């Protein structure tokens, strides 16, 4: 009996056509690249699996996004759910604000990084970042608010950012974000 993986009378592997001739019902299968399995963090009861798309996941960061539809809400794994819930409710008072109204993206990112590092160095627990809601941008898109989760998850901030969540209406609502410092 001949080896179906070898050409008859030789050491070369058989071609698809050679195998099809010998085997009868043979279909060609397309080769597909396998993607690496994702390794999401543990999901808590009532929470969606963590999203790895919304926030930068570099060394030194481990920001967990409990709801893919809310990229402005994330926490480090070492922040307790109770402390995160307090932040989300606006129960952690902010000691300072960084107002980004009218800033261009590059300048705003610098102000966020410098402001958060300075606040952490001075022992502050929470900072409010005001991005605005995009009402005054040319096309009405809140570009600063959209870019903020990526900036807060930047590995350059290391453990400076412990968690963040949209502000309560009294503090700016969707146009502001509370940032808990580590």
C-alpha positions in Angstrom: 0.0 0.0 0.0 1.3 3.4 -0.9 1.7 6.4 1.5 -1.1 8.9 0.5 1.2 11.9 1.5 3.9 10.9 -1.0 3.9 10.8 -4.8 3.9 7.2 -6.1 7.5 6.1 -6.8 9.2 9.2 -5.2 10.1 11.0 -2.0 8.2 14.3 -2.8 5.0 15.1 -1.0 1.9 14.4 -3.1 0.1 17.4 -4.6 -3.6 18.1 -4.0 -4.4 16.8 -7.4 -2.5 13.5 -6.8 -4.4 13.0 -3.6 -7.8 13.9 -5.2 -7.1 11.3 -7.9 -6.5 8.6 -5.3 -9.0 9.6 -2.7 -12.1 10.5 -4.7 -14.1 13.0 -2.6 -11.3 15.4 -1.6 -12.0 19.1 -1.0 -9.3 21.8 -1.0 -9.2 23.6 2.4 -8.2 27.2 2.5 -5.4 28.0 5.0 -6.5 30.6 7.6 -4.2 32.4 9.9 -5.2 31.6 13.5 -5.5 34.6 15.8 -4.0 34.5 19.2 -6.5 33.8 21.9 -7.5 36.8 23.9 -6.9 36.7 27.6 -9.5 39.0 29.2 -9.4 39.7 32.9 -11.9 38.2 35.3 -15.5 39.4 34.8 -17.5 40.3 37.8 -21.1 39.4 38.2 -23.2 41.8 36.2 -20.3 43.1 34.2 -19.3 42.5 30.5 -16.0 40.9 29.8 -13.2 43.4 29.8 -12.5 45.2 26.5 -8.9 45.4 25.3 -9.8 47.8 22.5 -10.8 50.8 24.4 -7.8 51.5 26.6 -4.1 51.1 25.8 -2.8 47.9 27.4 0.9 48.5 27.8 3.4 47.5 30.4 2.6 49.1 33.8 -1.1 49.5 32.9 -3.9 47.0 33.5 -6.9 49.2 33.0 -10.0 47.0 32.9 -13.0 48.4 31.0 -16.1 46.8 32.4 -18.4 48.1 29.6 -17.3 48.3 26.0 -20.0 50.9 25.3 -18.5 53.2 28.0 -14.8 53.7 27.2 -14.7 56.6 29.7 -15.0 54.1 32.6 -12.0 51.9 33.6 -10.0 50.9 36.6 -6.8 49.1 37.5 -7.2 45.6 38.9 -6.0 46.7 42.3 -8.8 49.3 42.7 -11.5 47.7 44.7 -15.0 47.5 43.1 -16.4 49.5 46.1 -13.8 52.3 45.5 -14.5 52.4 41.8 -18.3 52.6 42.5 -17.7 55.6 44.8 -15.7 57.3 42.0 -18.5 56.6 39.4 -21.1 58.0 41.8 -19.1 61.2 42.3 -18.5 60.4 45.9 -14.7 60.9 45.7 -14.1 64.7 45.9 -11.7 66.0 43.3 -9.0 68.4 44.5 -8.2 70.0 41.1 -9.4 70.3 37.5 -7.7 70.2 34.2 -9.7 72.2 31.7 -9.0 71.2 28.1 -11.7 73.5 26.4 -10.3 74.9 23.1 -7.1 72.8 23.2 -5.7 70.9 20.2 -5.2 67.2 20.7 -1.4 67.2 21.1 -1.4 70.1 23.6 -4.3 68.6 25.5 -2.5 65.3 25.9 0.6 67.1 27.3 -1.6 69.0 29.7 -3.3 65.8 30.9 0.0 64.0 31.4 1.7 66.9 33.2 -1.4 67.8 35.2 -1.9 64.2 36.5 1.7 63.7 37.3 1.8 66.9 39.2 -1.4 66.1 41.1 -0.2 62.7 42.1 3.2 64.1 43.2 1.3 66.6 45.5 -0.7 63.8 47.1 -4.1 64.5 45.4 -6.6 61.6 45.3 -8.8 62.7 42.5 -8.7 65.1 39.5 -11.5 66.2 37.2 -10.6 66.6 33.6 -13.0 68.8 31.6 -13.1 67.9 27.9 -16.3 69.6 26.9 -19.0 67.9 24.9 -17.9 68.9 21.4 -20.6 71.6 21.0 -18.0 74.2 19.9 -16.0 72.0 17.5 -16.4 72.5 13.8 -18.3 69.3 13.2 -19.8 68.8 16.7 -17.5 65.8 17.5 -16.0 65.6 21.0 -12.5 64.7 19.9 -10.9 65.4 23.3 -13.4 63.2 25.1 -12.9 60.4 22.5 -9.1 60.6 22.8 -9.0 60.8 26.7 -9.3 57.0 27.5 -6.2 56.3 25.4 -4.2 59.1 27.1 -5.2 57.8 30.5 -4.2 54.3 29.6 -0.8 55.4 28.3 2.0 53.4 29.8 3.9 56.7 30.3 1.5 57.4 33.2 2.3 54.0 34.8 0.4 53.6 38.0 -0.5 57.3 38.2 -4.1 56.6 36.9 -5.9 54.2 39.1 -9.4 54.6 37.6 -11.6 57.0 35.7 -15.3 57.5 35.1 -17.6 60.1 33.5 -18.4 63.0 35.9 -21.8 63.5 37.5 -24.1 66.2 35.9 -23.3 68.6 38.8 -19.5 68.3 37.8 -19.9 68.5 34.0 -21.6 65.3 33.1 -20.4 63.8 29.8 -18.1 66.8 29.3 -15.9 65.8 32.2 -14.2 62.8 33.7 -13.1 62.0 37.2 -9.6 60.5 37.5 -8.6 58.5 40.6 -4.9 58.7 41.2 -2.8 55.8 42.3 
